[in-house]
């Protein structure tokens, strides 16, 4: 822990003043390095296009009725590799997604035989149709 006494110095001394400023700069850098992980957003935000929407399932088992899915892929060609890499290393992870300015939670799975496509599974009644854009908020995990 850095105490405030380590930054005290005599302002009117030449070399001591430079040393004090250097200590202050190092202290600020150490504090910012310590605080940065807590403040940093370790996420990837990607707009994705909806390719397919789950139908209203005709089932009797009520526990499965709220489950829905979207088949998605990157909305921008420049995000293709990013989404593909994320899906390969994080398939089955919880994600946040935004539709019409409202956030939802879901699970994003890689479709093994569909390059760069993900199956977004969620349990919320959301009105969405093919070609809509969904903003994915993916947790970044360097694997």
MOQUILIN-V84672 format. One record per residue. OMEGA is omega in whole degrees, 0 to 359 (* if undefined). NEAR is the number of other C-alpha atoms within 12 Angstrom. Layout:
# MOQUILIN-V84672
OMEGA|NEAR  OMEGA|NEAR
This chain:
# MOQUILIN-V84672
181|9  179|15  181|11  179|12  179|12  179|18  180|21  180|17  176|20  184|14  186|14  176|10  184|12  183|12  180|13  179|16  179|17  179|16  179|19  179|22  178|21  178|18  179|21  179|22  179|16  178|17  179|22  178|20  178|15  178|15  181|17  177|15  179|14  184|15  187|12  181|14  180|11  183|11  184|11  176|13  179|14  182|15  173|18  177|23  182|24  171|32  180|28  179|38  177|33  177|29  184|25  180|23  179|26  176|28  170|20  184|15  178|16  184|12  178|12  183|9  189|10  181|10  181|10  184|16  182|19  183|21  179|25  175|26  171|33  170|38  186|34  168|41  183|40  177|33  181|26  180|18  182|16  180|14  185|22  183|23  180|19  180|26  180|38  179|29  180|24  180|34  181|36  185|25  186|20  182|25  181|28  181|22  175|26  179|23  172|32  176|26  185|34  174|24  179|26  177|14  177|11  182|15  178|18  175|24  178|25  176|28  181|30  181|36  177|32  174|28  190|23  183|14  179|10  185|17  174|19  179|31  180|34  176|39  181|35  183|41  183|32  182|30  179|19  178|23  184|18  176|27  179|19  181|25  177|20  181|20  173|19  178|25  178|27  177|35  177|30  173|38  187|29  174|35  180|27  176|24  182|17  178|11  *|10
